[in-house]
């Protein structure tokens, strides 16, 4: 019997994990896009909030507030919903992650 496909072990391993590498790269790119869109959304909401408070901030500066005081006020008021959203998001991710993980584990048992 002639040997048809002669390959090294490195080539065999590379071929066997090629689909996993592609799936991982695809998931990584989706995660990066989601992170970018989330950052863009946070920036947009913060920008809108500052533009709505422009007159209030001008009055504060006219009454003697420094630019560092204004910056601190904007960051403090902007970070409250961000931190609250992050806490709820992390909690929801853990809950949903455990539920999805249990579903996949059951599917793996059914398929076998």
N, CA, C and O atoms as CSV, one atom per row, in Angstrom:
chain,resi,resn,atom,element,x,y,z
A,1,UNK,N,N,0.843,-1.176,0.000
A,1,UNK,CA,C,0.000,0.000,0.000
A,1,UNK,C,C,0.888,1.239,0.000
A,1,UNK,O,O,1.749,1.393,0.866
A,2,UNK,N,N,0.678,2.112,-0.963
A,2,UNK,CA,C,1.456,3.349,-0.988
A,2,UNK,C,C,0.913,4.359,0.042
A,2,UNK,O,O,-0.287,4.401,0.313
A,3,UNK,N,N,1.796,5.144,0.593
A,3,UNK,CA,C,1.418,6.203,1.529
A,3,UNK,C,C,1.094,7.448,0.705
A,3,UNK,O,O,1.942,7.979,-0.012
A,4,UNK,N,N,-0.163,7.900,0.827
A,4,UNK,CA,C,-0.640,8.982,-0.034
A,4,UNK,C,C,-0.334,10.357,0.554
A,4,UNK,O,O,0.252,11.208,-0.115
A,5,UNK,N,N,-0.724,10.566,1.779
A,5,UNK,CA,C,-0.543,11.889,2.399
A,5,UNK,C,C,0.513,11.795,3.491
A,5,UNK,O,O,0.251,11.270,4.573
A,6,UNK,N,N,1.664,12.286,3.216
A,6,UNK,CA,C,2.731,12.313,4.207
A,6,UNK,C,C,2.809,13.743,4.747
A,6,UNK,O,O,3.066,14.691,4.005
A,7,UNK,N,N,2.583,13.874,6.057
A,7,UNK,CA,C,2.631,15.187,6.690
A,7,UNK,C,C,3.327,15.069,8.035
A,7,UNK,O,O,3.368,14.004,8.651
A,8,UNK,N,N,3.865,16.184,8.464
A,8,UNK,CA,C,4.492,16.193,9.784
A,8,UNK,C,C,3.402,16.323,10.843
A,8,UNK,O,O,2.258,16.660,10.539
A,9,UNK,N,N,3.775,16.052,12.085
A,9,UNK,CA,C,2.819,16.155,13.184
A,9,UNK,C,C,2.373,17.604,13.369
A,9,UNK,O,O,1.214,17.859,13.696
A,10,UNK,N,N,3.282,18.546,13.164
A,10,UNK,CA,C,2.911,19.967,13.268
A,10,UNK,C,C,1.840,20.333,12.246
A,10,UNK,O,O,0.917,21.082,12.566
A,11,UNK,N,N,1.946,19.819,11.028
A,11,UNK,CA,C,0.933,20.092,10.009
A,11,UNK,C,C,-0.411,19.463,10.372
A,11,UNK,O,O,-1.462,20.062,10.145
A,12,UNK,N,N,-0.377,18.289,10.920
A,12,UNK,CA,C,-1.616,17.621,11.322
A,12,UNK,C,C,-2.310,18.404,12.432
A,12,UNK,O,O,-3.524,18.604,12.391
A,13,UNK,N,N,-1.544,18.844,13.416
A,13,UNK,CA,C,-2.107,19.614,14.526
A,13,UNK,C,C,-2.643,20.950,14.033
A,13,UNK,O,O,-3.728,21.374,14.431
A,14,UNK,N,N,-1.884,21.610,13.167
A,14,UNK,CA,C,-2.324,22.895,12.620
A,14,UNK,C,C,-3.628,22.738,11.844
A,14,UNK,O,O,-4.530,23.566,11.971
A,15,UNK,N,N,-3.730,21.693,11.050
A,15,UNK,CA,C,-4.961,21.450,10.287
A,15,UNK,C,C,-6.138,21.122,11.203
A,15,UNK,O,O,-7.274,21.503,10.921
A,16,UNK,N,N,-5.866,20.418,12.293
A,16,UNK,CA,C,-6.959,20.011,13.174
A,16,UNK,C,C,-7.515,21.177,13.988
A,16,UNK,O,O,-8.684,21.153,14.371
A,17,UNK,N,N,-6.704,22.189,14.259
A,17,UNK,CA,C,-7.186,23.321,15.054
A,17,UNK,C,C,-7.462,24.563,14.209
A,17,UNK,O,O,-7.728,25.629,14.764
A,18,UNK,N,N,-7.405,24.453,12.909
A,18,UNK,CA,C,-7.619,25.619,12.042
A,18,UNK,C,C,-9.020,26.188,12.208
A,18,UNK,O,O,-9.184,27.407,12.257
A,19,UNK,N,N,-10.029,25.334,12.295
A,19,UNK,CA,C,-11.400,25.843,12.437
A,19,UNK,C,C,-11.592,26.518,13.787
A,19,UNK,O,O,-12.295,27.524,13.875
A,20,UNK,N,N,-10.983,25.987,14.835
A,20,UNK,CA,C,-11.069,26.617,16.163
A,20,UNK,C,C,-10.407,27.989,16.152
A,20,UNK,O,O,-10.917,28.937,16.749
A,21,UNK,N,N,-9.265,28.091,15.467
A,21,UNK,CA,C,-8.582,29.383,15.379
A,21,UNK,C,C,-9.449,30.396,14.651
A,21,UNK,O,O,-9.526,31.557,15.054
A,22,UNK,N,N,-10.102,29.960,13.576
A,22,UNK,CA,C,-10.976,30.866,12.833
A,22,UNK,C,C,-12.156,31.310,13.696
A,22,UNK,O,O,-12.501,32.491,13.713
A,23,UNK,N,N,-12.773,30.379,14.407
A,23,UNK,CA,C,-13.902,30.714,15.271
A,23,UNK,C,C,-13.481,31.674,16.382
A,23,UNK,O,O,-14.218,32.598,16.725
A,24,UNK,N,N,-12.303,31.452,16.935
A,24,UNK,CA,C,-11.799,32.334,17.980
A,24,UNK,C,C,-11.530,33.726,17.435
A,24,UNK,O,O,-11.865,34.718,18.082
A,25,UNK,N,N,-10.934,33.811,16.262
A,25,UNK,CA,C,-10.666,35.115,15.650
A,25,UNK,C,C,-11.971,35.837,15.319
A,25,UNK,O,O,-12.060,37.055,15.477
A,26,UNK,N,N,-12.969,35.110,14.868
A,26,UNK,CA,C,-14.270,35.703,14.564
A,26,UNK,C,C,-14.939,36.219,15.832
A,26,UNK,O,O,-15.480,37.324,15.841
A,27,UNK,N,N,-14.908,35.431,16.896
A,27,UNK,CA,C,-15.491,35.860,18.171
A,27,UNK,C,C,-14.744,37.073,18.718
A,27,UNK,O,O,-15.357,37.991,19.264
A,28,UNK,N,N,-13.423,37.075,18.572
A,28,UNK,CA,C,-12.622,38.207,19.033
A,28,UNK,C,C,-12.980,39.474,18.264
A,28,UNK,O,O,-13.066,40.551,18.854
A,29,UNK,N,N,-13.189,39.360,16.953
A,29,UNK,CA,C,-13.532,40.546,16.167
A,29,UNK,C,C,-14.920,41.060,16.526
A,29,UNK,O,O,-15.134,42.271,16.574
A,30,UNK,N,N,-15.874,40.150,16.781
A,30,UNK,CA,C,-17.204,40.583,17.222
A,30,UNK,C,C,-17.129,41.262,18.588
A,30,UNK,O,O,-17.806,42.264,18.821
A,31,UNK,N,N,-16.314,40.724,19.484
A,31,UNK,CA,C,-16.164,41.330,20.803
A,31,UNK,C,C,-15.546,42.720,20.695
A,31,UNK,O,O,-15.953,43.641,21.403
A,32,UNK,N,N,-14.565,42.869,19.813
A,32,UNK,CA,C,-13.949,44.183,19.617
A,32,UNK,C,C,-14.968,45.175,19.064
A,32,UNK,O,O,-15.013,46.326,19.498
A,33,UNK,N,N,-15.787,44.735,18.109
A,33,UNK,CA,C,-16.823,45.621,17.552
A,33,UNK,C,C,-17.829,46.019,18.626
A,33,UNK,O,O,-18.241,47.177,18.690
A,34,UNK,N,N,-18.231,45.064,19.474
A,34,UNK,CA,C,-19.171,45.365,20.550
A,34,UNK,C,C,-18.566,46.349,21.541
A,34,UNK,O,O,-19.247,47.262,22.008
A,35,UNK,N,N,-17.296,46.167,21.861
A,35,UNK,CA,C,-16.620,47.084,22.775
A,35,UNK,C,C,-16.515,48.483,22.182
A,35,UNK,O,O,-16.717,49.478,22.878
A,36,UNK,N,N,-16.200,48.552,20.898
A,36,UNK,CA,C,-16.120,49.844,20.218
A,36,UNK,C,C,-17.476,50.546,20.213
A,36,UNK,O,O,-17.557,51.741,20.500
A,37,UNK,N,N,-18.539,49.811,19.888
A,37,UNK,CA,C,-19.875,50.409,19.867
A,37,UNK,C,C,-20.326,50.844,21.258
A,37,UNK,O,O,-20.985,51.874,21.402
A,38,UNK,N,N,-19.975,50.068,22.281
A,38,UNK,CA,C,-20.319,50.454,23.649
A,38,UNK,C,C,-19.587,51.740,24.042
A,38,UNK,O,O,-20.179,52.635,24.644
A,39,UNK,N,N,-18.310,51.827,23.705
A,39,UNK,CA,C,-17.553,53.050,23.992
A,39,UNK,C,C,-18.100,54.249,23.253
A,39,UNK,O,O,-18.171,55.348,23.803
A,40,UNK,N,N,-18.487,54.042,22.007
A,40,UNK,CA,C,-19.076,55.121,21.213
A,40,UNK,C,C,-20.399,55.575,21.814
A,40,UNK,O,O,-20.694,56.769,21.838
A,41,UNK,N,N,-21.186,54.638,22.295
A,41,UNK,CA,C,-22.458,54.982,22.929
A,41,UNK,C,C,-22.260,55.765,24.216
A,41,UNK,O,O,-22.974,56.733,24.476
A,42,UNK,N,N,-21.290,55.347,25.021
A,42,UNK,CA,C,-21.010,56.055,26.269
A,42,UNK,C,C,-20.526,57.469,25.971
A,42,UNK,O,O,-20.947,58.421,26.628
A,43,UNK,N,N,-19.656,57.609,24.995
A,43,UNK,CA,C,-19.175,58.938,24.617
A,43,UNK,C,C,-20.327,59.812,24.133
A,43,UNK,O,O,-20.398,60.992,24.478
A,44,UNK,N,N,-21.229,59.243,23.338
A,44,UNK,CA,C,-22.350,60.015,22.802
A,44,UNK,C,C,-23.275,60.498,23.900
A,44,UNK,O,O,-23.709,61.650,23.888
A,45,UNK,N,N,-23.584,59.623,24.854
A,45,UNK,CA,C,-24.467,60.006,25.956
A,45,UNK,C,C,-23.807,61.074,26.820
A,45,UNK,O,O,-24.464,62.030,27.231
A,46,UNK,N,N,-22.519,60.920,27.098
A,46,UNK,CA,C,-21.811,61.921,27.903
A,46,UNK,C,C,-21.754,63.251,27.172
A,46,UNK,O,O,-21.937,64.301,27.787
A,47,UNK,N,N,-21.504,63.223,25.881
A,47,UNK,CA,C,-21.454,64.450,25.090
A,47,UNK,C,C,-22.809,65.152,25.073
A,47,UNK,O,O,-22.882,66.374,25.196
A,48,UNK,N,N,-23.869,64.383,24.921
A,48,UNK,CA,C,-25.214,64.952,24.924
A,48,UNK,C,C,-25.531,65.576,26.282
A,48,UNK,O,O,-26.111,66.660,26.355
A,49,UNK,N,N,-25.145,64.883,27.358
A,49,UNK,CA,C,-25.392,65.399,28.705
A,49,UNK,C,C,-24.671,66.721,28.934
A,49,UNK,O,O,-25.239,67.651,29.508
A,50,UNK,N,N,-23.427,66.805,28.490
A,50,UNK,CA,C,-22.659,68.047,28.657
A,50,UNK,C,C,-23.264,69.155,27.813
A,50,UNK,O,O,-23.345,70.297,28.265
A,51,UNK,N,N,-23.690,68.843,26.601
A,51,UNK,CA,C,-24.278,69.882,25.748
A,51,UNK,C,C,-25.594,70.384,26.326
A,51,UNK,O,O,-25.927,71.555,26.142
A,52,UNK,N,N,-26.351,69.542,27.016
A,52,UNK,CA,C,-27.594,69.970,27.647
A,52,UNK,C,C,-27.332,70.844,28.878
A,52,UNK,O,O,-28.167,71.676,29.233
A,53,UNK,N,N,-26.195,70.662,29.521
A,53,UNK,CA,C,-25.863,71.418,30.736
A,53,UNK,C,C,-24.915,72.569,30.458
A,53,UNK,O,O,-24.345,73.132,31.393
A,54,UNK,N,N,-24.734,72.929,29.214
A,54,UNK,CA,C,-23.774,73.972,28.842
A,54,UNK,C,C,-24.042,75.282,29.567
A,54,UNK,O,O,-23.106,75.915,30.056
A,55,UNK,N,N,-25.302,75.703,29.648
A,55,UNK,CA,C,-25.630,76.973,30.312
A,55,UNK,C,C,-25.340,76.897,31.814
A,55,UNK,O,O,-24.808,77.843,32.396
A,56,UNK,N,N,-25.693,75.763,32.438
A,56,UNK,CA,C,-25.404,75.591,33.864
A,56,UNK,C,C,-23.901,75.654,34.120
A,56,UNK,O,O,-23.460,76.286,35.080
A,57,UNK,N,N,-23.123,75.008,33.273
A,57,UNK,CA,C,-21.672,74.995,33.460
A,57,UNK,C,C,-21.089,76.390,33.248
A,57,UNK,O,O,-20.142,76.779,33.931
A,58,UNK,N,N,-21.647,77.137,32.313
A,58,UNK,CA,C,-21.175,78.514,32.090
A,58,UNK,C,C,-21.465,79.386,33.300
A,58,UNK,O,O,-20.633,80.209,33.684
A,59,UNK,N,N,-22.631,79.216,33.904
A,59,UNK,CA,C,-22.973,79.993,35.098
A,59,UNK,C,C,-22.052,79.621,36.248
A,59,UNK,O,O,-21.600,80.495,36.986
A,60,UNK,N,N,-21.768,78.329,36.407
A,60,UNK,CA,C,-20.846,77.900,37.469
A,60,UNK,C,C,-19.465,78.528,37.281
A,60,UNK,O,O,-18.840,78.973,38.244
A,61,UNK,N,N,-18.993,78.559,36.024
A,61,UNK,CA,C,-17.683,79.159,35.767
A,61,UNK,C,C,-17.724,80.664,36.015
A,61,UNK,O,O,-16.743,81.234,36.493
A,62,UNK,N,N,-18.849,81.320,35.697
A,62,UNK,CA,C,-18.975,82.756,35.940
A,62,UNK,C,C,-18.987,83.056,37.433
A,62,UNK,O,O,-18.550,84.127,37.855
A,63,UNK,N,N,-19.478,82.130,38.223
A,63,UNK,CA,C,-19.520,82.324,39.669
A,63,UNK,C,C,-18.225,81.912,40.352
A,63,UNK,O,O,-18.113,82.023,41.573
A,64,UNK,N,N,-17.239,81.437,39.585
A,64,UNK,CA,C,-15.929,81.171,40.163
A,64,UNK,C,C,-15.456,79.736,40.155
A,64,UNK,O,O,-14.395,79.446,40.707
A,65,UNK,N,N,-16.188,78.840,39.559
A,65,UNK,CA,C,-15.728,77.450,39.497
A,65,UNK,C,C,-14.562,77.343,38.518
A,65,UNK,O,O,-14.574,77.953,37.449
A,66,UNK,N,N,-13.575,76.573,38.893
A,66,UNK,CA,C,-12.428,76.392,38.008
A,66,UNK,C,C,-12.736,75.294,36.993
A,66,UNK,O,O,-13.715,74.560,37.130
A,67,UNK,N,N,-11.892,75.197,35.984
A,67,UNK,CA,C,-12.112,74.167,34.969
A,67,UNK,C,C,-11.939,72.765,35.551
A,67,UNK,O,O,-12.587,71.824,35.092
A,68,UNK,N,N,-11.080,72.615,36.549
A,68,UNK,CA,C,-10.925,71.301,37.180
A,68,UNK,C,C,-12.186,70.930,37.965
A,68,UNK,O,O,-12.565,69.759,38.006
A,69,UNK,N,N,-12.843,71.926,38.595
A,69,UNK,CA,C,-14.110,71.654,39.286
A,69,UNK,C,C,-15.186,71.211,38.298
A,69,UNK,O,O,-15.944,70.280,38.571
A,70,UNK,N,N,-15.247,71.882,37.153
A,70,UNK,CA,C,-16.230,71.534,36.124
A,70,UNK,C,C,-15.946,70.130,35.580
A,70,UNK,O,O,-16.858,69.321,35.407
A,71,UNK,N,N,-14.673,69.861,35.316
A,71,UNK,CA,C,-14.274,68.541,34.806
A,71,UNK,C,C,-14.646,67.444,35.803
A,71,UNK,O,O,-15.167,66.398,35.416
A,72,UNK,N,N,-14.377,67.685,37.083
A,72,UNK,CA,C,-14.699,66.717,38.129
A,72,UNK,C,C,-16.215,66.485,38.206
A,72,UNK,O,O,-16.664,65.352,38.376
A,73,UNK,N,N,-16.994,67.560,38.082
A,73,UNK,CA,C,-18.449,67.451,38.110
A,73,UNK,C,C,-18.957,66.614,36.942
A,73,UNK,O,O,-19.809,65.744,37.121
A,74,UNK,N,N,-18.440,66.874,35.765
A,74,UNK,CA,C,-18.873,66.138,34.576
A,74,UNK,C,C,-18.501,64.664,34.684
A,74,UNK,O,O,-19.315,63.797,34.366
A,75,UNK,N,N,-17.286,64.374,35.127
A,75,UNK,CA,C,-16.836,62.979,35.243
A,75,UNK,C,C,-17.626,62.251,36.321
A,75,UNK,O,O,-18.027,61.102,36.135
A,76,UNK,N,N,-17.850,62.927,37.456
A,76,UNK,CA,C,-18.597,62.285,38.538
A,76,UNK,C,C,-20.029,61.969,38.104
A,76,UNK,O,O,-20.516,60.861,38.329
A,77,UNK,N,N,-20.695,62.928,37.491
A,77,UNK,CA,C,-22.071,62.706,37.052
A,77,UNK,C,C,-22.141,61.703,35.896
A,77,UNK,O,O,-23.129,60.980,35.764
A,78,UNK,N,N,-21.119,61.655,35.073
A,78,UNK,CA,C,-21.114,60.718,33.952
A,78,UNK,C,C,-20.768,59.301,34.350
A,78,UNK,O,O,-21.196,58.350,33.696
A,79,UNK,N,N,-20.001,59.149,35.408
A,79,UNK,CA,C,-19.561,57.816,35.808
A,79,UNK,C,C,-20.620,57.053,36.596
A,79,UNK,O,O,-20.583,55.823,36.639
A,80,UNK,N,N,-21.556,57.752,37.215
A,80,UNK,CA,C,-22.588,57.053,37.991
A,80,UNK,C,C,-23.365,56.062,37.128
A,80,UNK,O,O,-23.418,54.884,37.481
A,81,UNK,N,N,-23.972,56.481,36.013
A,81,UNK,CA,C,-24.709,55.487,35.211
A,81,UNK,C,C,-23.801,54.450,34.564
A,81,UNK,O,O,-24.224,53.316,34.338
A,82,UNK,N,N,-22.562,54.820,34.263
A,82,UNK,CA,C,-21.638,53.868,33.652
A,82,UNK,C,C,-21.308,52.746,34.630
A,82,UNK,O,O,-21.342,51.570,34.268
A,83,UNK,N,N,-20.991,53.110,35.866
A,83,UNK,CA,C,-20.652,52.104,36.874
A,83,UNK,C,C,-21.870,51.248,37.200
A,83,UNK,O,O,-21.752,50.032,37.355
A,84,UNK,N,N,-23.035,51.876,37.304
A,84,UNK,CA,C,-24.257,51.129,37.571
A,84,UNK,C,C,-24.546,50.148,36.432
A,84,UNK,O,O,-24.898,48.994,36.678
A,85,UNK,N,N,-24.399,50.599,35.212
A,85,UNK,CA,C,-24.611,49.720,34.060
A,85,UNK,C,C,-23.604,48.584,34.006
A,85,UNK,O,O,-23.949,47.458,33.648
A,86,UNK,N,N,-22.356,48.878,34.361
A,86,UNK,CA,C,-21.342,47.823,34.378
A,86,UNK,C,C,-21.664,46.762,35.427
A,86,UNK,O,O,-21.508,45.568,35.169
A,87,UNK,N,N,-22.112,47.190,36.610
A,87,UNK,CA,C,-22.442,46.229,37.657
A,87,UNK,C,C,-23.604,45.334,37.232
A,87,UNK,O,O,-23.549,44.115,37.396
A,88,UNK,N,N,-24.655,45.943,36.685
A,88,UNK,CA,C,-25.781,45.139,36.214
A,88,UNK,C,C,-25.363,44.244,35.050
A,88,UNK,O,O,-25.793,43.093,34.972
A,89,UNK,N,N,-24.538,44.753,34.155
A,89,UNK,CA,C,-24.089,43.964,33.011
A,89,UNK,C,C,-23.245,42.780,33.415
A,89,UNK,O,O,-23.408,41.687,32.872
A,90,UNK,N,N,-22.344,42.979,34.363
A,90,UNK,CA,C,-21.501,41.872,34.829
A,90,UNK,C,C,-22.341,40.816,35.532
A,90,UNK,O,O,-22.146,39.618,35.325
A,91,UNK,N,N,-23.285,41.267,36.372
A,91,UNK,CA,C,-24.166,40.316,37.058
A,91,UNK,C,C,-24.998,39.538,36.045
A,91,UNK,O,O,-25.137,38.320,36.159
A,92,UNK,N,N,-25.546,40.230,35.063
A,92,UNK,CA,C,-26.354,39.553,34.038
A,92,UNK,C,C,-25.493,38.598,33.214
A,92,UNK,O,O,-25.955,37.518,32.845
A,93,UNK,N,N,-24.260,38.976,32.923
A,93,UNK,CA,C,-23.370,38.110,32.143
A,93,UNK,C,C,-23.075,36.820,32.896
A,93,UNK,O,O,-23.038,35.749,32.290
A,94,UNK,N,N,-22.865,36.904,34.208
A,94,UNK,CA,C,-22.618,35.689,34.982
A,94,UNK,C,C,-23.848,34.787,35.007
A,94,UNK,O,O,-23.738,33.570,34.856
A,95,UNK,N,N,-25.017,35.389,35.197
A,95,UNK,CA,C,-26.250,34.593,35.267
A,95,UNK,C,C,-26.543,33.937,33.920
A,95,UNK,O,O,-26.805,32.736,33.850
A,96,UNK,N,N,-26.498,34.731,32.855
A,96,UNK,CA,C,-26.790,34.198,31.525
A,96,UNK,C,C,-25.701,33.217,31.104
A,96,UNK,O,O,-25.995,32.208,30.463
A,97,UNK,N,N,-24.455,33.499,31.454
A,97,UNK,CA,C,-23.353,32.598,31.113
A,97,UNK,C,C,-23.524,31.230,31.729
A,97,UNK,O,O,-23.280,30.217,31.072
A,98,UNK,N,N,-23.941,31.184,32.987
A,98,UNK,CA,C,-24.157,29.885,33.637
A,98,UNK,C,C,-25.320,29.143,32.993
A,98,UNK,O,O,-25.258,27.926,32.818
A,99,UNK,N,N,-26.385,29.868,32.638
A,99,UNK,CA,C,-27.534,29.233,31.997
A,99,UNK,C,C,-27.150,28.676,30.623
A,99,UNK,O,O,-27.520,27.552,30.282
A,100,UNK,N,N,-26.424,29.446,29.851
A,100,UNK,CA,C,-26.011,28.997,28.521
A,100,UNK,C,C,-25.027,27.836,28.627
A,100,UNK,O,O,-25.086,26.892,27.840
A,101,UNK,N,N,-24.138,27.910,29.586
A,101,UNK,CA,C,-23.175,26.826,29.780
A,101,UNK,C,C,-23.890,25.526,30.121
A,101,UNK,O,O,-23.511,24.462,29.631
A,102,UNK,N,N,-24.913,25.601,30.950
A,102,UNK,CA,C,-25.643,24.379,31.289
A,102,UNK,C,C,-26.377,23.830,30.071
A,102,UNK,O,O,-26.501,22.614,29.925
A,103,UNK,N,N,-26.865,24.704,29.195
A,103,UNK,CA,C,-27.527,24.241,27.972
A,103,UNK,C,C,-26.535,23.533,27.058
A,103,UNK,O,O,-26.846,22.478,26.505
A,104,UNK,N,N,-25.356,24.098,26.898
A,104,UNK,CA,C,-24.365,23.464,26.039
A,104,UNK,C,C,-23.923,22.122,26.600
A,104,UNK,O,O,-23.685,21.179,25.845
A,105,UNK,N,N,-23.812,22.031,27.916
A,105,UNK,CA,C,-23.406,20.778,28.528
A,105,UNK,C,C,-24.465,19.711,28.273
A,105,UNK,O,O,-24.126,18.559,28.000
A,106,UNK,N,N,-25.757,20.081,28.357
A,106,UNK,CA,C,-26.821,19.125,28.092
A,106,UNK,C,C,-26.809,18.712,26.619
A,106,UNK,O,O,-27.030,17.541,26.313
A,107,UNK,N,N,-26.557,19.646,25.707
A,107,UNK,CA,C,-26.486,19.317,24.293
A,107,UNK,C,C,-25.346,18.343,24.016
A,107,UNK,O,O,-25.480,17.431,23.199
A,108,UNK,N,N,-24.227,18.544,24.701
A,108,UNK,CA,C,-23.088,17.648,24.483
A,108,UNK,C,C,-23.439,16.234,24.939
A,108,UNK,O,O,-23.003,15.258,24.329
A,109,UNK,N,N,-24.221,16.122,26.006
A,109,UNK,CA,C,-24.617,14.795,26.483
A,109,UNK,C,C,-25.637,14.149,25.521
A,109,UNK,O,O,-25.602,12.938,25.305
A,110,UNK,N,N,-26.535,14.954,24.949
A,110,UNK,CA,C,-27.539,14.423,24.040
A,110,UNK,C,C,-26.897,13.960,22.742
A,110,UNK,O,O,-27.267,12.913,22.210
A,111,UNK,N,N,-25.950,14.714,22.230
A,111,UNK,CA,C,-25.309,14.380,20.947
A,111,UNK,C,C,-24.533,13.075,21.066
A,111,UNK,O,O,-24.546,12.265,20.139
A,112,UNK,N,N,-23.870,12.862,22.172
A,112,UNK,CA,C,-23.081,11.647,22.331
A,112,UNK,C,C,-24.016,10.504,22.536
A,112,UNK,O,O,-23.575,9.366,22.694
